[in-house]
Amino acid sequence: PGATNEVALTALFATFEGNPVLKFDAGMLKLDEVYTVLLRVTSFLGNEVVVSKTIKATELNPPNIFIMGAAVRTVDRAKNLTLMGPGSLPPCGNNTDNTLKFQWSVLAPVSHLVPLDNRTQTSRAVLLEARRLHVGRTYTLQLKGCLGSRPDLCGVATAQLVVAAQPVVAVITGGSRRVPFDKPLVLDASASFDADQGPNCTAALGEPTDTCPCLQCATGFSAVWRCGILDEVDEQLLDQDGFPVQCFDDPNGLMFSSSMRLSLPPKTLAAGRRYLFTVEARKEPGPRHSTAAVEIEVVLGAPPIVKLTPSNFHKFNANSLLTVKGRAVNADGTPMTGVEYTWKTDGPKTANFLVETPPGIEYYALALGSLIPGSSYQITLEARAPGLTPGKAAINFVVNQAPLGGVCSASPDTGIAVLTEFHLVCDGWTDAPEDLPLIYSWDLVFGDFNFSTAPSVEKTYEMNEWIDVALTRSDPEGGYATALTQRALTKRDTVVLPAGDPAEGHHQILRACVADNFGADTCVYRRVTVTDLIGATASSSHSRSLLEDLRSTTATVLSLIEKSDGIGDTARTLMTVNAFAQATATTASTASANGQPATLRRVHVLASAAPEVATTLTASVASAVRTAVH
């Protein structure tokens, strides 16, 4: 009530009675006047609900603000998270302000608003530090971008973060070993860890601290211990009813303790036997659980105490260098001299299996590619000292298997540079639960690749073997790759591509990589055909003329951007790109046909060099080209 044009608006509302859509004609809303529109929805039973919307008519469109990636995404609280928010300035009106001011905020849950990193909260990309989010909760983050001179003229984007619980990992410190019959045995599983919780967390439930900020994660582990006797072929001894033979008399119920430390008095276990002790570590919420096992061999005498570094690790990447250090110590912890060391690896080996360290020393290293992904291994060190029973220790681990079983596709198979939108999809990829979530990325690959016999080649590489510089990374096979998408949880994306080299059949090679939580990834190569814009429209002289003008205009704009510091100044770059898009879409350039040539590959390279404007740049150019062609 009281609006300048209240009569006209009341009449308009009457015409839309019963219609869920309300449309205002151009010019009906007065400039800079604020309106609150109420919508009343009534059911046939007479129940009502009223919602409101505040709108304001301005001379400019608000900025376009986006948050890259899926609108709803699952995140791992154990890792730092960065959200990127590209924005573009209004393409119409007489505004001369070319700056955008950003502000990130957490909208929900209201009961636990997470503090954002104050260094990035007012930038295009915000950082959420590891272990600040609560497992099981959903957070809504908002990015607001406003014109520098018009703080009331803003664009808004939101994203929802679903925080998933990560699997726990059970660990028994010291691993498998040989122990004396007349000494106590301590099996310590307190090193079992929860990636969501973080190290050194001793806070009580509901009392988050800097080292343990997660309310749900502040509960401790509980343990379920089991023991079995091993025979000569490493099988558990069974009684006549098929149940494991009891390891020892347990009148005090030691094996029924839920403690993460199991202490057995001297002479509890029989000398000359081997035992398999297993712990199941349990933890809320879930409960989540994980198991670890060690082999204990009991001997007479006092064998050297053998220690391994690392003393425990759960999973190892196949293409990383495996190194282990061992040492033998006396009962008082002092180093033992005159020791001869013997190393052994049990488990399936590749044809390239190679030990890179000489025999008899306290170090052990395996060459890259010696172990098979997905397989389990035990590395054992036996230490022999004169006059003593040999000491022994071992560690058990699994070689990480990269994601498998899925497909990645790019459609259509052929298209026109910048005009055709290629839909990139990766689906069906699986991995062990503790390896999740999976991260997806697409690259445009340049180099020598032979695709004469098959349209795709699948290879597995380690992410840490790639060199990342300005969105370009080296490829293990030679050549280089330019990122088309960011590494994200998103399985689907849409891109436009530059034209392929005519000498190579206009082919472009795309690489999709699916990485797991431990860094191992599977890369799949796909080939598409992307023809040049001019060649694709050569049959139309009018279209050809427009596209020649477009090419000349592109050269001029790219030259301006490249000569300025626009790459470092996001706002200026976006303003230039939008001006280019608008000018190209409305008028034909009068530049000389012999002007500076500029291919659309340069547009793509420019976008790759400035990741913060890549999305807006390609979208603006594509829009301009479509208008020119039509």
Buried (B, 14 or more C-beta within 10 A) or exposed (E): EEBEBEEEBEEBEEEEEEEEEEEEEEEEBEEEEEBEEEEEEEEEEEEEEEEEEEEBBBEBBBBBBBBBBBEEBBBBBBBEBEBBBBBBBBBEEEBEBBBBBBBBBBEBEEEBEBEBBEEBBEBBBBBBBBBBBBBBBBBBBBBBBBBEEBEEBBBEBBBBBEBBBBBBBBBBBBBBBBBBBEBEBEBBBBBBBBBBBBEEBEBEEEEBEEEBBBBBBBBBBBBBBBBBBBEEEEEBEEEEEEEBEEBBEEEEEBBEBEBBEBEBEEBBBEEEBBBBBBBBBBBBEEEBBBEBBBBBBBBEEBBBBBBBEEBBBBBBBBBBEBEBBBBBBBEEEEEBEEBBBEBEBEBEBBEEBEEBBEEEEBEBBBBBEBBBBBBEBBBBBBBBBEEBBBBBBBBBBBBBBBBBEBBBBBEEEEBBBBBBEBEBBBEEBBBBEBBBBBBBBBBBBBEEBEBEEEEBBEEBBBBEBBEEEEBBBBBEEEEBBBBBBBBBBBBEBEBBBBBBEEEEEBBBBBBBBBBBBBBBBBBBBBBBBBBBBBEBBEEEEEBBEBBBBBBBBBBBBBBEBEEEEBBEBBBBBBBBBBBBBBBBBEEBBEBEEEBEEBBBBBBBBBBBBBBBBBBBBBBBBBBBBEBBBE
